[in-house]
Amino acid sequence: MGNTESVVVQKRLARFRPDERPVVEAVFNKVQGSSGGKTLTLEMLQTFLGSLASASMIQRLFSCMCSIDPNIAAPPAASGKTDTISVASATPGVSREHLVIFLADTLHGTAEERAPLVLAMSQERPVAAVSCDQVTEFLQDLISAVVQILASSGRLQGWNPDRMSDSCAGVRLLAEQMCSELKPTDLGGCDVSCLEDWIFRVPAVSLYLEVLVAEGLQVFPGGRSTGSLLPPCRETPWRDLQSLLDLPTILFLAPQLPDRCNAPWRLVFSTQLHGESFTRMVGGLTKRGPTLLMVRDSKGHVFGGFASHSWEVKPQFQGDSRCFLFTVSPKLRVYTATGYNQHFMYLNQNQQTMPNGLGMGGQHGYFGLWLDSDFGRGHSRARPKCTTYGSPQLSADEDFSLDSVEVWAVGKPSAPEEGEEAQGKRSVLDMDPEVQAIMEMTGKTLHSQGLREPEEEEEEEEEEGEHR
């Protein structure tokens, strides 16, 4: 751009490290290809982005870039008159200055600088404010592009979208959730000031913009933005699973977890894989560290809870204030501890005097989320809200029937207590089958037998075969 570039452009370039500035300035030529000329056209942008973004998202990007005034470095605030002439209509394409300012503000800008860009990308024509519905439509395009970028760039971290729930539905739910944080003006619209406040309070807006620009326009491909979006997924038998999770739901739930829950997610129970057994579910839950419980009722509502500690079978409440309840469908929401009581987690089995089942929040008989030990039945009683989490009724009906359940371990497993078998050690009964047979003959019940994971048993059999 040489010495003719504006002061604004020079200041924007100064936000990048010296080694990054040539990369930023080279984006214009990469998008332009062999076409030449002083501006980028919509067709050039469409060709460059390809299938990474929808046609409507690419149009939003192009219109936004065109609307930037290099002298003031922000899209002009329209007066609201229908005859307002925008910079976009007067400019046939995107200049180098337009592109540099856009890249700087999306990748390193403040909420004040990003708000006019979001306004420009949310409108069809220059206006001073847009509706919440228009912002939602923009978000749907943006989130869809982020999901596509993750899928096409090999950054799925072990997740398999083909064996997960519908991402299109998840995109709509996540966009609606993010827009629920908007605080429109008294007239019901979203102006620059409203959007600035929203972008400041909802970091995902800026993060998704960074991913789209850094990865889609190949400014800094493989940068830090995509690495923090999805937690790793390990040891999941995708061939036999159709998960309740989808990528947008993970994008929403993962940031809600405490910082220590940064281990790869591992599926430890699924009704699809392990059957409808409360005992098997308890075996998957206990001694696994923090877990995420996903439930779908017979009417299609999807909801669950996060347990901050390993579950223990005992007739007392457990856990701490980091636990929460959430809904996925028909709305994506998280409900955190209110401080009213400490009834965070409850798990009991085979007791005559205490309720048998799994519960989170509320109290006995009136849990925010309850799965009965008989398996197949549960309830979500919140009139008007769950005392522990402030959550409404999660299920379609107060008393519901289960359709499917998944449990994901999301943190490091608890360390074995003193006197316990170390994780991975084999039972003495397995080591000596004769002892096991004698115990069965004398009428001793092997209580641990039903709780052991079949995968572990298969691995042990393989190890025996290798040592023979």
C-alpha positions as CSV (number, residue, x, y, z in Angstrom):
1,M,0.0,0.0,0.0
2,G,3.0,2.2,0.4
3,N,3.0,5.8,1.7
4,T,-0.5,6.6,0.4
5,E,-2.2,4.5,3.0
6,S,-4.3,6.4,5.5
7,V,-3.2,7.0,9.1
8,V,-6.1,4.8,10.2
9,V,-4.7,1.9,8.2
10,Q,-1.2,2.4,9.5
11,K,-2.6,2.2,13.1
12,R,-4.5,-0.9,12.3
13,L,-1.4,-2.6,10.9
14,A,0.5,-1.7,14.0
15,R,-1.7,-4.1,16.0
16,F,0.0,-7.0,14.3
17,R,3.5,-8.2,15.1
18,P,6.1,-7.2,12.5
19,D,6.2,-10.7,11.2
20,E,2.4,-10.8,10.8
21,R,2.0,-7.6,8.9
22,P,3.3,-8.9,5.5
23,V,0.9,-11.8,5.9
24,V,-2.1,-9.5,6.6
25,E,-1.2,-7.3,3.6
26,A,-0.8,-10.4,1.3
27,V,-4.4,-11.5,2.0
28,F,-5.7,-9.1,-0.6
29,N,-3.6,-10.6,-3.4
30,K,-4.5,-14.2,-2.3
31,V,-8.2,-13.5,-2.5
32,Q,-7.8,-11.6,-5.8
33,G,-5.9,-14.5,-7.4
34,S,-4.8,-13.7,-10.9
35,S,-7.6,-11.3,-11.6
36,G,-5.7,-8.1,-10.9
37,G,-7.3,-4.8,-10.3
38,K,-7.6,-2.5,-7.3
39,T,-10.6,-4.0,-5.6
40,L,-12.0,-7.4,-4.6
41,T,-15.4,-8.4,-6.0
42,L,-18.1,-10.5,-4.4
43,E,-17.3,-13.3,-6.9
44,M,-13.6,-13.3,-5.9
45,L,-14.6,-13.7,-2.2
46,Q,-17.1,-16.5,-3.1
47,T,-14.4,-18.3,-5.0
48,F,-11.9,-18.0,-2.3
49,L,-14.1,-19.1,0.6
50,G,-15.7,-21.9,-1.4
51,S,-17.9,-24.1,0.7
52,L,-16.6,-22.8,4.1
53,A,-19.4,-20.3,4.4
54,S,-22.9,-19.9,2.9
55,A,-23.6,-17.5,0.1
56,S,-25.5,-15.3,2.5
57,M,-22.5,-15.2,4.9
58,I,-20.1,-14.3,2.1
59,Q,-22.5,-11.5,1.0
60,R,-22.5,-10.2,4.6
61,L,-18.7,-10.1,4.7
62,F,-18.5,-8.4,1.4
63,S,-21.1,-5.7,2.2
64,C,-19.4,-5.1,5.6
65,M,-16.0,-4.6,4.0
66,C,-17.4,-2.3,1.4
67,S,-19.1,-0.2,4.1
68,I,-15.9,0.7,5.9
69,D,-14.6,4.2,5.5
70,P,-10.8,4.1,5.7
71,N,-10.8,7.7,7.0
72,I,-13.0,6.9,10.1
73,A,-12.5,3.1,10.2
74,A,-16.1,2.3,10.9
75,P,-19.2,1.7,8.9
76,P,-21.2,5.0,8.9
77,A,-24.2,5.2,11.2
78,A,-27.2,5.6,9.0
79,S,-29.7,8.3,9.8
80,G,-32.6,5.9,9.4
81,K,-33.9,7.6,6.2
82,T,-34.7,5.4,3.3
83,D,-32.7,7.5,0.9
84,T,-29.4,7.2,2.8
85,I,-26.5,6.4,0.5
86,S,-24.0,4.1,2.1
87,V,-20.4,3.7,1.3
88,A,-21.2,0.2,0.1
89,S,-23.4,1.4,-2.7
90,A,-20.8,4.0,-3.8
91,T,-17.9,1.5,-3.8
92,P,-17.8,-1.2,-6.5
93,G,-15.6,-3.5,-4.4
94,V,-13.3,-4.0,-1.4
95,S,-10.0,-2.0,-1.5
96,R,-6.8,-3.0,0.3
97,E,-7.6,-0.4,2.9
98,H,-11.0,-1.8,3.5
99,L,-9.6,-5.3,3.9
100,V,-6.8,-4.4,6.3
101,I,-9.2,-2.4,8.6
102,F,-11.7,-5.3,8.5
103,L,-9.0,-7.8,9.4
104,A,-7.6,-5.7,12.2
105,D,-11.0,-5.0,13.8
106,T,-12.2,-8.6,13.6
107,L,-9.0,-10.2,14.8
108,H,-7.7,-7.5,17.3
109,G,-10.5,-5.0,17.6
110,T,-12.4,-3.8,20.7
111,A,-16.1,-4.4,21.2
112,E,-16.6,-0.7,20.2
113,E,-14.9,-1.4,16.8
114,R,-16.6,-4.8,16.2
115,A,-20.1,-3.5,16.9
116,P,-20.4,-1.5,13.7
117,L,-19.2,-4.5,11.7
118,V,-21.8,-6.8,13.3
119,L,-24.4,-4.1,12.6
120,A,-23.3,-4.0,8.9
121,M,-23.4,-7.8,8.6
122,S,-26.8,-8.1,10.2
123,Q,-28.6,-5.6,7.8
124,E,-29.9,-5.8,4.2
125,R,-29.7,-2.0,3.8
126,P,-28.0,0.7,5.8
127,V,-30.1,1.5,9.0
128,A,-29.2,2.7,12.4
129,A,-30.5,-0.3,14.2
130,V,-31.4,-3.9,13.4
131,S,-33.9,-6.3,14.9
132,C,-33.1,-9.2,17.2
133,D,-34.3,-11.5,14.4
134,Q,-31.8,-10.0,12.0
135,V,-28.9,-10.5,14.5
136,T,-30.1,-14.1,15.0
137,E,-30.0,-14.8,11.2
138,F,-26.5,-13.3,11.1
139,L,-25.4,-15.6,14.0
140,Q,-26.9,-18.7,12.3
141,D,-24.7,-17.9,9.2
142,L,-21.7,-17.3,11.4
143,I,-22.0,-20.4,13.5
144,S,-22.7,-22.6,10.5
145,A,-19.4,-21.3,8.9
146,V,-17.5,-22.0,12.1
147,V,-18.9,-25.6,12.2
148,Q,-18.0,-26.1,8.6
149,I,-14.5,-24.7,9.1
150,L,-13.9,-27.1,12.0
151,A,-15.2,-30.1,9.9
152,S,-13.1,-29.3,6.9
153,S,-9.9,-28.3,8.5
154,G,-9.4,-31.5,10.5
155,R,-9.9,-29.8,13.9
156,L,-12.8,-31.9,15.1
157,Q,-10.6,-33.3,17.9
158,G,-12.0,-36.8,17.6
159,W,-15.7,-35.8,17.3
160,N,-17.8,-37.4,14.4
161,P,-20.6,-35.1,13.2
162,D,-22.0,-38.0,11.1
163,R,-22.7,-39.9,14.3
164,M,-24.1,-37.0,16.2
165,S,-27.3,-35.0,16.4
166,D,-28.3,-32.6,13.7
167,S,-26.0,-29.6,13.6
168,C,-28.5,-27.5,11.7
169,A,-30.9,-27.7,14.7
170,G,-28.0,-27.0,17.0
171,V,-27.0,-23.9,15.0
172,R,-30.5,-22.4,15.4
173,L,-30.5,-23.2,19.1
174,L,-27.1,-21.7,19.8
175,A,-27.9,-18.6,17.8
176,E,-31.1,-18.1,19.7
177,Q,-29.3,-18.6,23.0
178,M,-26.6,-16.0,22.2
179,C,-29.3,-13.5,21.0
180,S,-31.2,-14.0,24.3
181,E,-28.3,-12.0,25.9
182,L,-29.1,-9.0,23.7
183,K,-30.6,-5.9,25.5
184,P,-32.5,-4.0,22.8
185,T,-33.3,-0.3,23.0
186,D,-36.6,1.0,24.2
187,L,-37.8,0.9,20.6
188,G,-37.0,-2.8,20.3
189,G,-34.0,-2.5,18.0
190,C,-30.3,-3.2,18.3
191,D,-28.1,-0.2,17.6
192,V,-24.3,0.1,17.7
193,S,-24.4,0.8,21.5
194,C,-26.6,-2.2,22.2
195,L,-24.4,-4.4,20.0
196,E,-21.2,-3.1,21.7
197,D,-22.6,-4.0,25.1
198,W,-23.6,-7.5,23.8
199,I,-20.2,-8.3,22.2
200,F,-18.5,-7.3,25.4
201,R,-20.7,-9.6,27.5
202,V,-20.8,-12.6,25.1
203,P,-17.2,-13.4,24.1
204,A,-18.3,-16.1,21.7
205,V,-19.4,-13.5,19.2
206,S,-15.8,-12.2,18.8
207,L,-14.4,-15.7,19.0
208,Y,-16.5,-17.0,16.1
209,L,-15.7,-13.9,14.0
210,E,-12.0,-14.5,14.6
211,V,-12.3,-18.2,13.5
212,L,-14.2,-17.2,10.3
213,V,-11.7,-14.5,9.4
214,A,-8.5,-16.2,10.5
215,E,-9.3,-19.6,9.0
216,G,-11.7,-18.7,6.2
217,L,-9.6,-16.0,4.7
218,Q,-6.4,-17.9,5.6
219,V,-4.9,-15.1,7.5
220,F,-3.6,-17.2,10.3
221,P,-4.8,-20.8,9.6
222,G,-4.4,-23.2,12.5
223,G,-4.2,-20.3,14.9
224,R,-5.3,-20.3,18.6
225,S,-8.9,-19.6,17.9
226,T,-9.9,-23.0,16.6
227,G,-7.9,-24.9,19.1
228,S,-10.0,-23.7,22.0
229,L,-13.4,-24.4,20.5
230,L,-13.9,-28.1,20.9
231,P,-12.6,-30.3,23.7
232,P,-10.8,-33.5,22.6
233,C,-13.0,-36.6,22.3
234,R,-11.3,-40.0,23.0
235,E,-12.2,-43.7,23.1
236,T,-15.7,-43.3,21.6
237,P,-17.2,-46.2,19.6
238,W,-18.8,-44.0,16.9
239,R,-19.7,-46.9,14.7
240,D,-22.3,-48.1,17.1
241,L,-23.4,-44.7,18.5
242,Q,-25.8,-41.9,17.5
243,S,-24.9,-39.3,20.1
244,L,-27.3,-36.8,21.7
245,L,-24.6,-34.2,21.3
246,D,-24.0,-32.0,18.3
247,L,-21.1,-29.6,17.6
248,P,-22.9,-26.3,18.4
249,T,-24.1,-27.8,21.7
250,I,-20.5,-28.7,22.6
251,L,-19.4,-25.2,21.5
252,F,-21.9,-23.9,24.1
253,L,-21.4,-26.4,27.0
254,A,-17.6,-26.7,27.0
255,P,-17.0,-23.1,28.1
256,Q,-19.4,-23.6,31.0
257,L,-17.3,-26.2,32.6
258,P,-14.7,-25.3,35.3
259,D,-11.1,-24.8,34.2
260,R,-10.0,-28.1,35.7
261,C,-12.3,-30.0,33.3
262,N,-10.0,-29.9,30.4
263,A,-9.4,-33.6,29.9
264,P,-10.6,-35.3,26.8
265,W,-14.3,-36.2,26.9
266,R,-15.0,-39.9,27.1
267,L,-18.3,-41.7,26.8
268,V,-18.7,-43.9,29.9
269,F,-22.4,-44.8,29.5
270,S,-25.0,-44.9,26.7
271,T,-28.3,-46.6,26.6
272,Q,-27.6,-47.4,23.0
273,L,-24.4,-49.2,23.9
274,H,-25.0,-50.5,27.4
275,G,-28.8,-51.0,27.6
276,E,-31.4,-49.6,29.9
277,S,-29.7,-50.5,33.2
278,F,-29.4,-48.3,36.2
279,T,-26.7,-50.5,37.6
280,R,-24.7,-50.2,34.4
281,M,-25.2,-46.4,34.5
282,V,-23.9,-46.2,38.1
283,G,-20.9,-48.3,37.0
284,G,-20.2,-45.7,34.3
285,L,-20.7,-42.7,36.6
286,T,-18.7,-43.6,39.7
287,K,-15.0,-42.9,40.1
288,R,-14.9,-41.1,36.7
289,G,-14.3,-37.6,38.0
290,P,-16.5,-34.7,36.6
291,T,-19.2,-36.0,34.3
292,L,-21.9,-34.6,31.9
293,L,-25.3,-36.3,32.0
294,M,-27.4,-36.1,28.8
295,V,-31.1,-37.1,28.8
296,R,-33.7,-37.2,26.1
297,D,-37.3,-37.8,27.1
298,S,-39.9,-39.6,25.1
299,K,-41.2,-36.3,23.8
300,G,-37.9,-35.1,22.4
301,H,-36.7,-32.7,25.1
302,V,-33.0,-32.9,25.7
303,F,-31.5,-31.8,29.0
304,G,-29.0,-32.8,31.6
305,G,-26.6,-31.9,34.4
306,F,-22.9,-31.4,35.1
307,A,-21.5,-33.1,38.1
308,S,-18.3,-31.4,39.4
309,H,-17.2,-34.5,41.4
310,S,-17.1,-38.2,40.9
311,W,-20.5,-39.7,41.9
312,E,-20.7,-41.8,45.0
313,V,-23.5,-44.2,45.9
314,K,-24.7,-42.9,49.3
315,P,-27.9,-41.6,51.0
316,Q,-26.5,-38.0,51.3
317,F,-26.3,-35.1,48.9
318,Q,-22.8,-34.4,47.4
319,G,-21.1,-32.1,44.9
320,D,-20.5,-28.4,45.1
321,S,-21.6,-25.1,43.6
322,R,-19.8,-25.7,40.3
323,C,-22.5,-28.2,39.4
324,F,-25.3,-27.0,37.0
325,L,-28.3,-28.1,35.1
326,F,-28.9,-27.4,31.4
327,T,-31.4,-27.8,28.6
328,V,-30.4,-28.4,25.0
329,S,-33.8,-28.7,23.3
330,P,-36.2,-26.9,22.8
331,K,-33.9,-24.2,24.2
332,L,-30.2,-24.1,25.0
333,R,-29.7,-22.8,28.5
334,V,-27.5,-23.3,31.6
335,Y,-28.8,-23.0,35.2
336,T,-26.1,-22.5,37.9
337,A,-26.3,-22.8,41.7
338,T,-28.4,-20.2,43.5
339,G,-26.8,-20.7,46.9
340,Y,-30.2,-21.5,48.4
341,N,-29.1,-25.0,49.5
342,Q,-26.4,-27.6,48.8
343,H,-28.5,-30.3,47.1
344,F,-26.2,-30.5,44.1
345,M,-26.0,-34.3,43.5
346,Y,-27.7,-37.4,44.8
347,L,-27.1,-41.0,43.9
348,N,-28.5,-44.0,45.8
349,Q,-29.3,-47.6,45.1
350,N,-30.7,-50.7,46.9
351,Q,-31.9,-48.7,50.0
352,Q,-35.3,-49.3,51.7
353,T,-35.6,-46.1,53.6
354,M,-34.2,-43.5,51.1
355,P,-35.1,-42.7,47.5
356,N,-33.2,-44.9,45.0
357,G,-32.1,-43.1,41.9
358,L,-30.0,-40.2,40.6
359,G,-31.0,-36.6,41.4
360,M,-29.7,-33.1,40.9
361,G,-31.2,-30.0,42.7
362,G,-34.3,-29.5,44.7
363,Q,-35.2,-32.1,47.3
364,H,-36.4,-35.7,47.7
365,G,-39.5,-36.2,45.6
366,Y,-39.0,-32.7,44.0
367,F,-35.7,-32.8,42.1
368,G,-34.8,-30.5,39.4
369,L,-33.7,-33.6,37.5
370,W,-34.4,-37.1,38.7
371,L,-33.8,-40.6,37.1
372,D,-35.5,-43.4,39.0
373,S,-33.4,-46.5,39.8
374,D,-36.1,-48.6,38.0
375,F,-34.8,-46.9,34.9
376,G,-37.1,-45.6,32.2
377,R,-38.8,-43.0,34.5
378,G,-37.9,-39.7,35.9
379,H,-39.2,-36.2,36.9
380,S,-38.3,-32.6,36.7
381,R,-40.3,-30.7,39.3
382,A,-39.8,-27.0,39.5
383,R,-42.6,-24.8,40.8
384,P,-41.8,-22.2,39.8
385,K,-38.1,-23.0,39.8
386,C,-35.7,-25.5,41.2
387,T,-34.4,-24.2,44.5
388,T,-30.8,-25.4,44.0
389,Y,-30.2,-24.2,40.4
390,G,-33.1,-21.8,39.6
391,S,-34.0,-24.0,36.7
392,P,-37.5,-24.4,35.2
393,Q,-39.0,-27.8,34.3
394,L,-36.4,-29.4,32.0
395,S,-38.6,-32.1,30.5
396,A,-41.7,-31.9,28.4
397,D,-43.8,-33.3,31.2
398,E,-43.1,-33.1,34.9
399,D,-43.0,-36.9,35.1
400,F,-41.4,-38.2,32.0
401,S,-40.4,-41.4,30.3
402,L,-36.7,-41.9,29.2
403,D,-35.8,-42.2,25.5
404,S,-32.0,-42.3,25.9
405,V,-29.2,-41.4,28.3
406,E,-25.5,-40.6,27.8
407,V,-22.8,-39.9,30.4
408,W,-19.6,-38.2,29.3
409,A,-16.6,-38.1,31.6
410,V,-15.1,-34.6,31.1
411,G,-12.4,-34.3,33.7
412,K,-9.6,-36.4,35.2
413,P,-10.8,-39.4,37.1
414,S,-10.6,-39.4,40.9
415,A,-7.5,-40.8,42.4
416,P,-7.9,-44.2,44.1
417,E,-8.4,-43.9,47.8
418,E,-6.1,-45.6,50.2
419,G,-6.8,-49.3,50.3
420,E,-8.7,-49.3,47.0
421,E,-7.4,-51.1,43.9
422,A,-5.4,-48.8,41.7
423,Q,-7.1,-47.9,38.5
424,G,-6.3,-50.6,35.9
425,K,-5.5,-53.3,38.5
426,R,-7.3,-56.5,38.2
427,S,-9.5,-58.0,40.9
428,V,-8.2,-60.9,42.9
429,L,-11.3,-62.8,41.8
430,D,-10.3,-62.5,38.2
431,M,-6.8,-63.6,39.0
432,D,-8.0,-66.8,40.7
433,P,-11.2,-68.3,39.1
434,E,-11.2,-71.0,41.7
435,V,-11.7,-68.5,44.5
436,Q,-14.6,-67.0,42.6
437,A,-16.2,-70.4,42.1
438,I,-15.9,-71.3,45.8
439,M,-17.5,-68.0,46.8
440,E,-20.4,-68.6,44.5
441,M,-20.9,-72.2,45.9
442,T,-21.0,-70.8,49.5
443,G,-23.7,-68.3,48.5
444,K,-21.6,-65.2,48.4
445,T,-22.9,-62.6,46.0
446,L,-20.4,-60.8,43.8
447,H,-21.7,-57.3,44.1
448,S,-19.1,-55.8,41.9
449,Q,-19.8,-58.1,39.0
450,G,-22.6,-56.0,37.5
451,L,-20.8,-52.7,37.9
452,R,-17.7,-53.6,35.8
453,E,-17.4,-52.3,32.3
454,P,-17.5,-55.0,29.6
455,E,-14.7,-53.1,27.7
456,E,-12.4,-53.6,30.7
457,E,-13.3,-57.3,30.9
458,E,-12.5,-57.7,27.2
459,E,-9.2,-56.0,27.6
460,E,-8.3,-58.2,30.5
461,E,-9.1,-61.3,28.5
462,E,-6.9,-60.1,25.7
463,E,-4.1,-59.5,28.1
464,E,-4.5,-63.1,29.5
465,G,-4.2,-64.4,25.9
466,E,-1.0,-62.5,25.3
467,H,0.6,-63.9,28.4
468,R,-0.3,-67.5,27.8
